[in-house]
Amino acid sequence: MTISMQPMSVEPGAFDPGQRRVLVLFAAGIMAYRLVRRWLQALHRAGYEVHIACPPDEYFDRLSQEGFLMHKVHMTRCLNPIEVVRSTISVLKLLRSSDFDFINIHGAMAGVVGRIAGALARKPTIYTNHGFTFQDDSTWAVRSIVLAVEWMLSRLTLHTMFICREDYEVAMKYGVVTPSSATLILNGIDTQAFSAEIGSPDKQTAKLQLGINPQRLVVGLIGRLIKEKGVREFVDASRIVLNVRQDLIFLIVGDSLNTDRGAYGKQMKKAVAQLGLSEKFVFTGFVDNVRPFLSAMDLLVHPTYRESFGLVIAEAMMMGVPVIASDVRGCRELIINGKTGILVPSKSPAELARAVMALGDDVAVRKKLASAASLRVRCNFDEQLVIGRFVSTIRGIVEGGSTCPSRQSSLKCR
């Protein structure tokens, strides 16, 4: 399929396929390293000179060690107008100082800053949308404001890639994008790396390796410890569950960054201590490999307020760990309620606790969910398929006439 581009409000200029110098912009290095690194490696193998721009942090150095050409920029992760202007100026200076052929932007705040800077620098912009910022229960006013801003920014965008089907459908419904200016590529994981059959210790051994009594039921949470991930509700739910049964351990893998909006790592540990539950919680902080921790879990809980996809959900499903997640877009992309996992209302500790106790008491149901979940991820959300769509979409845009994946990639099996 040939991608037909609509005229932009700024003139992007002609692409030179012989140069193919792309600047990939992020608001935080952790996103580039943990979520998109292999996508960009594939883009490099496809013949593109890949530069990454993000604020300096530990992941900046790791990306540099991976061989990426790195650029330091000031990048806000909040809506402070002064910080948005500072960030835009920082990115604009970089764009004007180097001869990039186009920009690929990932993330909400980078999407605001990068598209404005790209328009001012007259650089073609390809935006990878990792999820709208409004929540499923946001008011009509909030949704309208976000969609209006996205509509305006899309006029500065050559093409938008969506990783979540519901976000894509919302954007199409409200005219934020058109069929010729957007592509659904979905998201995925390395299914081989998270295959339960390859190199996983049995659950009892995995628990022992973490110093956990193998007889305890381990309920896990993985991700950044920020308010919108539902970590406060997780603590409240754990208190409800422990009032009924005492044989649980809550394994918390992750932490919060200093730059995170709603950072809650320190507060979460304090709340647990104040409730007298410290001996029931294990905090690991950030880890490079979540697989050993997933091996030790009997359940994974993902009580987020909003989600673009939920990589950790897919990883747990692939590992055969039953998942309880919020009934929000992104989570619904992966979980068919009652078949491949359990969906509960977001911001509801009582419902979350009820689901944890129900699954905790029913080994047969956990096994049934785990088997169906693993098959669903293997069939539909293999990272290699997603990477192929990502690279093919960019080549179709940049080289004009290359074949790109279908706009609405259909699921292979359910």
C-alpha positions in Angstrom: 0.0 0.0 0.0 1.3 3.4 -0.9 0.9 6.1 1.7 -0.7 9.3 0.4 0.2 12.3 2.5 -2.1 15.3 3.0 -0.6 18.8 2.7 0.9 20.2 5.9 0.4 23.7 7.2 4.2 24.0 7.1 6.2 22.9 4.1 8.2 19.7 5.1 10.5 19.9 2.1 11.6 16.8 0.1 13.0 13.7 1.7 16.4 12.5 0.5 16.3 8.7 0.8 20.1 8.7 0.5 20.6 10.5 3.7 17.9 9.2 6.0 19.0 11.0 9.1 16.3 10.8 11.8 16.2 12.5 15.1 14.1 10.5 17.6 12.8 12.6 20.5 11.8 11.5 24.0 11.0 13.3 27.3 12.9 10.7 29.2 15.7 8.3 28.4 14.0 5.4 30.2 11.3 5.3 27.5 13.8 5.1 24.7 15.8 2.4 26.4 13.1 0.2 27.8 10.3 0.6 25.3 11.6 1.6 21.9 15.3 0.6 21.8 14.8 -2.4 19.6 12.6 -0.5 17.3 15.3 2.0 16.7 17.9 -0.7 16.3 15.8 -2.2 13.5 15.4 1.3 11.9 19.2 1.5 11.9 19.5 -1.9 10.3 17.1 -0.7 7.6 19.6 2.0 6.6 18.7 5.0 8.7 21.2 7.1 10.8 19.4 7.2 14.1 20.0 10.0 16.5 18.3 10.2 19.9 17.5 13.4 21.8 16.4 13.3 25.5 17.4 14.8 28.8 20.7 13.5 30.3 20.2 10.6 32.7 21.5 7.1 33.4 19.6 5.8 30.3 21.2 8.5 28.1 24.6 6.9 28.9 23.2 3.4 28.3 21.8 4.3 24.9 25.2 5.9 24.0 26.9 2.6 24.9 24.4 0.8 22.6 25.8 2.9 19.8 23.1 5.4 19.3 24.1 9.0 18.4 22.9 10.9 21.4 21.9 14.6 21.9 21.1 16.3 25.2 18.0 18.5 25.3 16.0 20.2 28.0 12.6 18.4 28.0 9.7 19.0 30.4 7.3 16.4 31.6 4.8 18.8 33.0 2.4 21.4 31.5 4.2 24.5 32.9 4.1 26.9 30.0 7.6 28.3 30.8 9.1 24.8 30.8 7.3 24.0 27.5 8.8 27.1 25.9 12.3 26.2 27.3 12.0 22.7 25.9 10.8 23.8 22.5 13.7 26.3 22.2 16.1 23.5 23.2 14.8 21.1 20.6 14.6 23.9 18.0 18.2 24.8 18.5 19.2 21.1 17.9 17.1 20.8 14.8 18.6 24.0 13.3 22.2 23.0 14.2 22.0 19.6 12.4 20.8 18.4 9.1 18.1 15.9 10.1 15.8 14.6 7.4 12.8 14.1 9.7 11.8 13.7 13.3 10.2 10.7 15.0 8.6 11.6 18.4 7.5 9.3 21.2 5.4 10.2 24.2 2.8 12.9 25.1 5.0 15.9 26.2 7.6 15.2 23.7 4.8 15.1 21.2 3.8 18.6 22.1 7.3 20.1 22.2 8.7 18.2 19.2 5.8 18.9 16.8 6.0 22.6 17.6 9.8 22.7 17.2 9.6 20.6 14.1 7.1 23.0 12.5 9.3 26.0 13.4 12.4 24.3 11.9 10.3 23.1 8.9 11.2 19.5 9.5 8.8 16.6 8.7 7.5 15.0 11.8 6.3 11.4 12.3 4.6 11.1 15.7 4.3 7.7 17.5 1.3 8.1 19.9 1.8 6.1 23.0 -1.6 6.9 24.4 -3.8 10.0 24.9 -3.4 11.7 28.3 -7.0 11.7 29.3 -8.4 8.8 31.4 -11.5 6.8 30.5 -13.4 8.6 33.3 -12.2 12.0 32.4 -14.8 14.7 32.0 -16.1 15.8 28.6 -14.3 19.1 29.0 -10.9 17.4 29.6 -11.4 15.0 26.7 -12.4 17.9 24.5 -9.4 20.0 25.4 -6.9 17.1 24.8 -8.5 16.2 21.5 -8.6 19.8 20.4 -4.8 20.2 21.2 -4.1 16.9 19.4 -6.1 18.1 16.4 -4.1 21.3 16.2 -0.8 19.5 16.6 -1.8 16.9 14.0 -1.9 19.8 11.4 1.9 20.0 12.0 2.4 16.3 11.8 3.2 14.4 8.6 2.0 11.1 10.0 0.9 9.5 13.3 1.4 5.9 14.4 -0.8 4.5 17.1 0.1 1.6 19.4 -3.5 1.3 20.8 -6.5 0.4 18.7 -8.9 2.4 20.9 -6.7 5.5 20.7 -6.6 5.1 16.9 -10.4 4.8 16.7 -11.0 7.8 19.0 -8.6 9.9 16.9 -10.4 8.9 13.7 -13.8 9.4 15.2 -13.1 13.0 16.2 -11.1 13.9 13.1 -7.8 14.3 14.9 -6.3 12.2 12.0 -7.5 10.9 8.7 -7.0 7.4 7.1 -4.2 8.8 5.0 -2.3 10.4 7.9 -2.4 7.7 10.5 -1.4 4.0 10.9 -2.2 1.5 13.6 0.9 -0.5 14.4 0.0 -1.9 17.8 2.7 -2.9 20.3 4.3 -6.1 21.4 7.0 -7.9 23.4 9.8 -10.3 22.8 7.7 -13.4 23.1 10.7 -15.7 23.1 12.4 -13.9 25.9 9.2 -14.2 28.0 8.2 -17.7 27.0 7.4 -19.7 30.2 9.0 -22.8 28.6 12.5 -21.3 28.2 14.8 -20.9 31.1 12.3 -20.2 33.8 12.8 -21.7 37.3 9.7 -23.2 38.8 7.6 -20.8 40.9 8.8 -22.2 44.3 12.5 -21.8 43.3 11.9 -18.3 42.0 10.3 -17.3 45.3 13.2 -18.8 47.3 15.7 -16.9 45.2 14.0 -13.7 46.3 13.9 -14.8 49.9 10.1 -15.4 49.9 8.5 -18.4 51.5 7.4 -20.6 48.6 4.1 -21.3 50.4 3.1 -17.7 50.2 0.8 -16.4 47.4 2.8 -13.6 45.7 0.8 -10.7 44.2 3.0 -8.5 42.1 3.0 -4.9 40.7 5.5 -3.8 38.1 6.1 -0.3 36.8 6.7 3.3 37.8 5.3 4.1 41.2 3.2 7.1 40.3 -0.3 8.0 41.3 -1.9 7.4 37.9 -0.6 3.8 37.9 -3.1 3.2 40.8 -0.4 2.5 43.4 -2.5 4.1 46.2 -5.4 1.9 45.3 -3.0 -1.1 45.3 -2.0 -0.3 48.9 -5.6 0.1 50.0 -6.6 -3.2 48.3 -3.7 -5.0 50.0 -5.0 -3.9 53.4 -8.4 -5.2 52.6 -7.0 -8.5 51.4 -4.7 -8.9 54.4 -7.7 -8.4 56.7 -9.1 -11.7 55.3 -6.0 -13.8 54.6 -2.4 -13.4 55.9 -0.5 -15.7 53.5 0.2 -13.1 50.8 3.3 -11.3 49.9 3.1 -8.2 47.7 6.1 -7.9 45.3 6.7 -4.3 44.0 9.1 -4.1 41.1 9.9 -0.5 40.1 10.1 3.0 41.6 9.4 6.6 40.6 11.7 9.0 38.9 12.5 12.5 40.2 10.9 13.9 37.1 7.7 11.8 37.3 4.4 13.6 37.6 2.7 12.2 40.7 5.8 10.4 41.9 4.7 8.1 44.7 7.6 5.7 45.5 8.6 7.2 48.8 5.0 7.8 49.9 4.0 4.2 49.0 6.7 2.8 51.3 5.7 5.2 54.0 2.0 4.3 53.7 2.8 0.6 53.9 4.9 1.2 57.0 2.2 3.3 58.6 -0.3 0.5 58.1 2.1 -2.0 59.7 2.4 -4.0 56.5 6.1 -3.7 55.8 6.8 -7.4 56.4 4.2 -8.2 53.7 5.8 -6.0 51.0 9.0 -6.5 49.0 10.3 -3.5 47.1 12.9 -4.1 44.5 13.3 -0.7 42.9 14.1 -0.5 39.2 15.4 -3.7 37.6 16.8 -4.4 34.2 15.1 -7.7 33.8 11.6 -8.3 35.2 11.5 -12.0 34.2 12.9 -13.5 37.4 10.3 -11.5 39.4 7.4 -12.5 37.1 8.5 -16.1 37.7 7.9 -15.7 41.4 4.4 -14.1 41.0 1.1 -16.0 41.3 -0.8 -12.9 40.2 0.1 -9.6 38.6 -2.0 -6.5 39.4 -2.1 -3.5 37.1 -4.5 -0.9 38.6 -3.6 2.0 36.3 -6.0 4.9 35.6 -5.0 4.9 31.9 -2.8 2.8 29.7 -1.5 3.0 26.1 -0.8 -0.8 25.9 0.7 -2.3 29.1 3.9 -4.1 28.1 4.2 -5.6 31.6 0.7 -7.1 31.2 1.7 -8.8 27.9 5.0 -10.0 29.5 3.1 -11.5 32.5 0.5 -13.1 30.1 3.3 -14.6 28.0 4.9 -16.0 31.2 1.7 -17.6 32.3 1.0 -15.2 35.2 -2.7 -14.4 35.5 -3.4 -10.6 35.3 -5.9 -8.4 37.1 -6.0 -5.0 35.4 -8.1 -1.8 35.2 -10.9 -1.8 32.7 -9.4 1.0 30.6 -8.3 1.3 27.0 -4.8 -0.2 26.5 -5.5 -2.9 29.1 -8.6 -3.9 27.1 -6.3 -4.2 24.1 -4.7 -7.3 25.7 -7.2 -8.7 28.1 -10.5 -10.3 27.2 -12.3 -10.2 30.5 -12.8 -13.6 32.1 -10.9 -15.4 29.3 -7.3 -14.0 29.2 -7.4 -12.1 32.5 -9.6 -10.1 34.8 -10.7 -6.4 34.3 -11.9 -4.4 37.2 -13.0 -0.7 37.5 -10.1 1.6 38.0 -9.7 3.6 41.3 -11.7 0.9 43.1 -9.6 -0.8 45.9 -12.6 -2.9 47.0 -13.1 -4.4 43.5 -9.4 -4.9 43.1 -9.2 -6.7 46.5 -12.3 -8.9 45.6 -10.6 -10.0 42.3 -7.3 -10.8 44.1 -9.1 -12.9 46.7 -11.2 -14.7 44.1 -8.2 -15.7 41.9 -6.0 -16.4 44.9 -8.5 -19.0 46.0 -8.9 -20.7 42.6 -5.8 -22.4 41.1 -7.8 -23.9 38.3 -9.1 -20.6 37.1 -5.6 -19.1 37.3 -4.3 -21.9 35.1 -7.1 -21.5 32.6 -6.6 -17.8 32.3 -2.8 -18.2 32.0 -3.0 -20.7 29.1 -5.4 -18.6 27.1 -3.4 -15.4 27.8 -0.1 -16.8 26.6 -1.7 -18.0 23.3 -3.2 -14.5 22.7 0.1 -12.7 23.2 2.0 -15.1 21.0 -0.5 -14.8 18.2 -1.1 -11.1 18.3 1.5 -9.1 20.1 4.9 -10.5 19.0 7.4 -7.6 19.0 8.9 -8.6 15.7 5.5 -8.0 14.0 5.3 -4.5 15.6 8.9 -3.6 14.7 8.2 -4.6 11.1 5.1 -2.3 11.0 7.1 0.5 12.5 10.0 0.3 10.1 7.7 -0.3 7.1 5.5 2.7 7.9 8.5 5.0 8.1 10.0 3.6 4.9 6.6 4.1 3.2 6.6 7.7 4.2 10.2 8.6 3.7 10.8 6.7 0.5 7.4 7.4 -1.0 5.8 4.3 -2.4 7.2 1.6 -0.2 4.8 -1.0 1.1 3.5 -0.4 4.6 1.3 -2.5 6.8 -2.4 -2.2 6.8 -3.8 0.8 8.7 -5.9 -1.4 11.0 -3.9 -4.6 11.6 -6.3 -7.3 12.4 -5.7 -9.7 15.3 -4.7 -13.2 14.2 -6.4 -15.1 16.9 -8.2 -14.5 20.1 
